[in-house]
Amino acid sequence: MRNPVPATVAAVLPLLALLLVGAAGEAVSAPTQGARVALRTLDLSRVEGTLASLDAQSLTLRTEGATPTRSFALDEVLQLAFQGTQRKPADAPRFRAHLVGGERLVGRFAGPVPDGFNLDVTGLGVLALLFEQILTLESVPADAGPCHDLAGEHPRPDAGDVAYDMTGDEYAGTVLEATKEHVVLESKRGSTRRVAWSDLKLLHLENEVLEPLTGLRAEVELANGSRLAVTKLGLVEAGLRVALRSVPDTALTARFAALRFVRWEGGRFDYASELPHTSTRKPYHADPEGLVDPAYLERWFGTRVDRRASGCPLRMGGETFRHGFGVNSHSIITIPLAAKYAQFRSSFGIDDEVLTAGGAAGRKGNVDARILGDGKVLWEAQGVRGGEKPRAVGPLDVRGVKTLVLEVGFGKELMTLDRADWGDPILVKAKAE
């Protein structure tokens, strides 16, 4: 096992990020042309304009009409969408690196460095990644779609590093180094194995995940699918200045042309899918013990956070949701709230993937659902079918509620294609007395 980031380093990460983007409260002016954005707030208001300033607590937009500028507190902002940015990079990505701090970087292998390699990320530049900063490295072909999910096909091992080549052959051991042509592993028996970068399908590295961030935090998403976990970011002439959790000693600029979204959380609200929770399922019929591998059932029918079991993002009524739960009936998700929240709201429905999975029978799923707060029914819906627009849930009053339960039951078509989603499940915090 590689050594996790030392506690002393973890303790100064926020300070390093602060130094990289400027002192808190100090707004940096955007260039004259600026970047066109669409802002969505916690009350679901939408405002379009040009990004004029951004600091640790707020942002300002230049808008048209009677109010030339408008300021917004970041803890009330859900998302900032950049308009007119490049959606597909000119050079097709080669790898997707999942880092210990929660970042996901998509780019091309750009040569070795001691104990790691360079990754060229469109819109961000060349970044040196150490093996100790990486959890998983996936090959991403040029035609890969949003459902590309090799890590789902090959789960992480309990211990050690493991590589898979394009034929599916497995190479277990410990990663030693990267060369220009290969990633080099040492097997448990001491022999050396080399997997060419051009033949590498998936690489899992045994590293520890950093502790979750608390407080107001941001995620920057690039047009090529990269997601950057940041706690501080600043506005500079070329784009947004960021510091990644996993690479704290490197300051980076995400260029305006490569930006797609900035999302905030942890201020006035939390996503329920990001909180500790438990999930159980009640199959429509019980298979004889030992007939079906429990790991297989959990993989394909258990609750998954932010994606479907297929690896696809949550999508209902043509709208994609960054956060949420993907479930199958009958599903029960239990979320301890400890009476910390005032409101809950979400979108609920059958995932759009059933529209292509129903076949000639034309079935699209059919479920019933309800939400309980300390055992009391707060919301319910029956006969929810695939192809419909997602149903708006709430806002529900959850003041004083200690335990919230999201339940999806069987509808009139038993369990066939009951692939339901709770999209963007938001919990608004109770204000301090």
C-alpha positions in Angstrom: 0.0 0.0 0.0 1.3 3.4 -0.9 1.5 6.0 1.8 -1.5 8.3 2.0 -1.1 12.1 1.8 0.4 13.0 5.2 -1.9 14.8 7.7 0.4 17.9 7.7 0.0 18.2 3.9 -3.8 17.6 4.1 -4.0 20.3 6.7 -2.5 23.0 4.5 -4.3 22.1 1.3 -7.0 24.9 1.8 -4.2 27.4 2.5 -2.3 26.4 -0.6 -5.4 26.7 -2.7 -6.1 30.1 -1.2 -2.6 31.3 -2.0 -2.9 30.1 -5.5 -6.2 31.9 -6.3 -5.8 35.1 -4.2 -7.0 36.2 -0.8 -10.6 35.4 0.2 -12.9 38.2 -0.7 -10.6 39.7 -3.3 -12.5 39.7 -6.6 -10.5 39.5 -9.9 -11.9 41.3 -12.9 -12.6 39.3 -16.0 -11.3 40.3 -19.4 -13.3 42.8 -21.4 -15.1 40.2 -23.4 -15.6 37.9 -20.4 -17.3 34.5 -20.5 -21.0 34.1 -21.2 -22.7 31.9 -18.5 -26.1 30.8 -17.3 -26.5 30.6 -13.6 -29.0 28.4 -11.7 -29.7 29.2 -8.0 -30.9 27.2 -5.1 -34.5 28.4 -5.7 -34.1 27.3 -9.4 -33.9 30.8 -10.8 -31.9 31.1 -14.0 -29.9 34.2 -14.8 -27.7 34.8 -18.0 -24.9 37.2 -18.3 -21.1 37.7 -18.4 -18.9 36.5 -15.5 -17.5 39.7 -14.1 -15.9 38.6 -10.8 -15.5 35.6 -8.6 -14.1 35.2 -5.0 -14.3 32.8 -2.1 -17.9 33.8 -1.2 -19.7 35.3 -4.2 -19.7 36.0 -7.9 -21.0 38.9 -10.0 -22.6 38.8 -13.5 -22.9 41.6 -15.9 -26.5 41.4 -17.2 -28.7 43.2 -19.6 -31.7 45.3 -18.6 -32.4 47.5 -15.7 -29.8 45.9 -13.4 -26.4 46.0 -15.1 -24.7 43.8 -12.5 -25.9 41.2 -10.1 -24.1 39.5 -7.2 -24.8 36.0 -5.9 -23.6 34.2 -2.7 -21.9 31.0 -3.7 -23.7 29.0 -1.1 -27.0 29.7 -2.9 -25.6 28.7 -6.4 -26.3 25.3 -7.8 -24.5 25.5 -11.1 -22.7 27.9 -13.5 -22.9 26.8 -17.1 -20.5 28.2 -19.7 -22.1 29.0 -23.0 -20.5 28.6 -26.4 -17.6 26.5 -25.2 -16.1 23.7 -27.2 -18.0 20.5 -26.4 -15.7 18.1 -28.1 -11.9 18.6 -28.0 -10.0 18.4 -31.3 -7.8 15.6 -30.0 -9.6 12.5 -28.8 -8.8 11.6 -25.2 -6.8 8.5 -24.4 -7.1 8.0 -20.7 -9.4 8.9 -17.8 -7.6 9.1 -14.5 -9.6 8.9 -11.2 -7.5 10.6 -8.5 -7.5 10.2 -4.7 -9.0 13.6 -4.1 -12.1 12.9 -6.3 -10.9 14.5 -9.5 -11.4 12.8 -12.9 -9.0 13.9 -15.6 -9.4 13.0 -19.3 -6.3 13.4 -21.6 -3.5 11.8 -23.4 -0.4 10.1 -22.1 2.5 12.6 -22.6 5.6 10.8 -21.4 6.9 9.4 -18.1 8.1 11.3 -15.0 9.7 9.8 -11.9 7.1 7.7 -10.1 4.4 8.7 -12.6 3.6 10.2 -16.0 2.4 13.3 -17.7 -1.3 13.6 -18.8 -2.1 16.3 -21.4 -5.6 17.5 -20.6 -7.3 19.6 -23.2 -8.1 23.1 -21.8 -5.9 22.5 -18.7 -2.4 21.6 -20.0 0.1 19.0 -19.2 -0.1 17.7 -15.6 2.5 15.5 -13.9 0.6 12.7 -12.0 2.3 10.5 -9.5 1.1 6.9 -9.1 0.4 7.6 -5.4 -2.2 10.2 -6.6 -4.1 7.8 -8.8 -6.9 5.3 -8.0 -7.8 4.1 -11.4 -6.7 4.7 -15.0 -9.1 3.8 -17.8 -8.5 3.7 -21.5 -10.9 5.9 -23.4 -11.3 5.3 -27.1 -12.1 8.2 -29.4 -15.7 7.1 -29.9 -16.4 6.5 -26.2 -19.8 7.7 -25.1 -21.1 8.9 -21.7 -21.6 5.3 -20.6 -18.0 4.3 -20.9 -17.2 2.6 -17.6 -14.4 0.1 -17.6 -14.0 0.3 -13.8 -17.5 -1.1 -13.5 -16.5 -4.1 -15.6 -13.4 -4.8 -13.5 -13.9 -3.8 -9.9 -11.0 -2.8 -7.7 -9.1 -5.7 -6.0 -9.0 -6.0 -2.2 -5.2 -5.4 -2.2 -2.4 -4.6 -4.6 -2.3 -3.1 -8.1 -3.8 -4.7 -11.1 -3.6 -4.0 -14.9 -5.8 -5.3 -17.7 -4.8 -5.3 -21.3 -7.2 -5.0 -24.3 -7.7 -8.8 -24.4 -8.8 -8.8 -20.8 -5.7 -10.5 -19.5 -5.0 -9.6 -15.8 -1.6 -8.6 -14.5 -1.6 -8.3 -10.6 1.3 -7.0 -8.6 2.8 -3.6 -7.8 3.4 -0.8 -10.3 7.1 0.1 -10.5 7.4 2.8 -13.1 6.2 4.3 -16.3 8.4 4.3 -19.4 7.7 5.9 -22.8 6.3 2.7 -24.1 5.1 0.7 -21.0 3.7 0.7 -17.5 5.9 -1.8 -15.6 4.6 -4.0 -12.8 6.3 -6.5 -10.5 4.3 -9.7 -9.9 3.9 -11.2 -6.4 6.6 -13.8 -7.4 9.1 -11.1 -8.3 8.9 -11.2 -12.1 8.6 -8.0 -14.2 5.6 -7.5 -16.4 5.2 -4.7 -19.0 2.0 -3.5 -20.5 2.2 -1.2 -23.5 0.3 2.1 -23.1 -1.4 1.4 -26.4 -2.6 -2.0 -25.0 -3.5 -0.9 -21.5 -7.3 -1.1 -20.9 -7.5 -0.5 -17.2 -5.1 0.0 -14.2 -6.2 0.0 -10.6 -3.7 1.3 -8.0 -3.8 0.6 -4.3 -4.1 4.0 -2.8 -6.2 5.5 0.0 -9.0 8.0 -0.9 -8.6 11.4 0.7 -11.1 12.3 3.4 -14.2 14.1 2.0 -14.1 17.9 2.0 -16.5 19.8 4.3 -17.9 23.2 3.9 -18.5 25.1 0.7 -16.7 23.4 -2.2 -16.8 23.5 -6.0 -16.4 21.1 -8.9 -15.3 22.4 -12.3 -16.3 20.3 -15.3 -14.5 20.6 -18.7 -16.0 20.0 -22.1 -13.9 16.8 -22.5 -15.5 15.2 -19.3 -12.8 16.1 -16.8 -14.0 17.0 -13.4 -11.9 19.0 -11.0 -12.5 18.8 -7.2 -11.5 22.3 -5.9 -12.2 24.2 -2.7 -11.0 27.6 -4.0 -10.9 29.0 -7.4 -10.3 32.4 -8.9 -11.0 34.4 -12.1 -8.0 35.3 -14.3 -7.9 36.7 -17.8 -7.6 33.3 -19.5 -10.1 31.4 -17.4 -10.4 30.0 -13.9 -7.3 29.4 -11.7 -7.7 26.2 -9.8 -5.7 23.9 -7.5 -6.5 20.2 -7.4 -6.9 18.4 -4.1 -4.7 15.5 -5.3 -2.0 17.7 -6.8 -1.7 20.5 -4.2 1.6 21.9 -5.3 0.5 22.8 -8.9 -1.5 25.8 -9.9 -3.5 25.4 -13.1 -5.7 27.5 -15.4 -8.8 26.0 -16.9 -9.3 28.0 -20.1 -12.7 29.6 -20.8 -13.0 27.7 -24.1 -12.7 24.4 -22.3 -15.1 25.1 -19.4 -18.6 23.5 -19.3 -19.9 23.8 -15.7 -18.9 25.0 -12.2 -21.1 23.4 -9.5 -21.1 24.2 -5.8 -22.3 22.3 -2.8 -21.8 22.1 1.0 -23.0 25.7 1.6 -26.7 26.1 2.2 -27.5 22.6 0.9 -26.1 19.1 0.5 -26.9 16.4 -2.1 -28.5 13.4 -0.3 -26.4 11.1 -2.5 -23.2 12.6 -1.1 -24.3 11.9 2.5 -23.8 8.6 4.4 -26.7 6.2 3.6 -27.6 2.6 3.5 -29.6 0.8 0.8 -31.5 -2.5 0.7 -33.5 -4.2 -2.0 -36.4 -6.6 -2.0 -36.4 -8.9 -5.1 -39.8 -9.7 -6.6 -38.9 -13.4 -6.2 -36.1 -15.0 -4.3 -33.7 -17.2 -6.2 -32.5 -20.4 -4.5 -29.5 -19.8 -2.4 -26.3 -20.1 -4.4 -28.0 -20.0 -7.8 -27.0 -16.4 -8.5 -23.8 -14.7 -7.3 -24.8 -12.0 -4.8 -22.0 -9.7 -6.1 -23.6 -9.9 -9.6 -27.1 -9.0 -8.1 -25.7 -6.1 -6.2 -23.7 -4.8 -9.2 -26.7 -4.8 -11.5 -29.7 -4.3 -9.2 -28.3 -2.5 -6.1 -28.2 1.2 -5.6 -25.6 3.2 -7.5 -24.6 6.8 -6.8 -24.6 9.3 -9.7 -24.8 6.6 -12.4 -26.8 3.6 -13.6 -25.5 0.1 -13.2 -24.7 0.2 -16.9 -22.3 3.1 -16.3 -24.6 5.6 -17.9 -25.3 9.0 -16.2 -28.7 9.5 -14.7 -31.1 10.8 -17.4 -34.8 11.4 -17.4 -37.0 13.1 -19.9 -33.9 14.0 -21.9 -32.3 15.8 -19.0 -29.0 14.6 -17.4 -28.5 14.8 -13.7 -25.0 15.1 -12.2 -26.1 13.8 -8.7 -28.5 11.2 -7.5 -29.3 7.6 -7.0 -29.9 5.0 -9.7 -32.0 2.1 -8.3 -34.2 -0.9 -9.3 -37.4 -1.9 -7.7 -37.9 -2.8 -4.9 -35.4 -0.3 -3.4 -35.1 1.3 0.0 -32.5 4.0 0.7 -32.2 5.2 4.3 -30.4 8.6 5.0 -29.8 9.7 8.5 -30.5 13.5 8.8 -30.1 14.1 12.5 -32.6 16.9 12.2 -30.1 19.1 10.4 -32.2 20.0 7.4 -35.3 22.0 6.6 -36.3 21.0 3.1 -35.9 18.1 0.6 -36.5 18.2 -3.1 -35.6 16.0 -6.1 -36.7 14.8 -9.5 -38.0 11.3 -9.8 -38.7 9.0 -12.7 -37.7 6.0 -14.9 -34.3 6.4 -16.5 -34.3 7.1 -20.3 -32.1 4.0 -20.9 -35.4 1.9 -20.8 -36.5 3.5 -24.0 -33.9 1.5 -25.9 -34.0 -1.5 -23.7 -37.7 -2.3 -23.9 -37.5 -4.2 -27.2 -40.5 -5.2 -29.3 -42.7 -5.6 -26.2 -42.5 -1.8 -25.7 -42.3 -2.0 -22.0 -40.8 1.1 -20.3 -40.9 0.2 -16.6 -43.7 1.0 -14.1 -43.0 1.9 -10.4 -44.6 3.3 -7.3 -42.5 5.5 -5.0 -42.8 7.2 -1.7 -40.7 9.2 0.8 -40.9 8.8 4.5 -39.6 11.1 7.3 -39.3 9.2 10.6 -41.9 6.7 9.3 -44.4 9.4 8.1 -45.3 9.5 4.4 -44.2 12.9 3.0 -44.7 12.2 -0.7 -45.8 9.4 -2.9 -46.5 8.6 -6.6 -48.0 5.6 -8.4 -47.7 4.3 -11.9 -44.5 6.2 -12.8 -43.6 5.1 -16.3 -40.6 5.4 -18.6 -40.6 8.1 -21.2 -42.4 10.5 -19.0 -40.9 13.8 -17.8 -39.5 13.4 -14.3 -41.8 14.2 -11.5 -41.0 17.1 -9.2 -40.6 16.1 -5.6 -41.1 18.8 -3.0 -39.9 21.0 -1.6 -40.8 18.8 1.4 -40.7 20.0 5.0 -38.1 17.8 6.8 -37.5 20.1 9.8 -36.8 17.9 12.8 -36.7 14.7 10.7 -34.0 12.3 11.9 -34.3 9.6 9.2 -35.3 10.0 5.6 -36.3 7.0 3.5 -36.6 6.9 -0.3 -38.5 3.9 -1.4 -39.3 2.6 -4.9 -41.8 -0.3 -5.2 -43.0 -2.6 -7.9 -45.6 -1.2 -10.3 -48.0 -3.0 -12.5 -45.3 -4.6 -14.7 -43.7 -6.4 -11.8 -40.0 -5.6 -11.9 -39.5 -5.4 -15.6 -37.3 -2.4 -16.6 -38.0 -0.7 -13.2 -34.8 1.4 -13.5 -35.7 4.5 -11.5 -33.7 7.6 -10.6 -33.7 10.1 -7.8 -32.1 13.1 -9.7 -30.4 15.9 -7.9 -31.8 15.0 -4.4 -31.1 18.3 -2.5 -31.3 18.8 1.3 -31.5 22.5 2.3 -29.9 23.0 5.7 -31.9 24.3 8.6 -30.8 27.8 9.6 -29.1 28.0 13.0 -31.3 29.4 15.8 
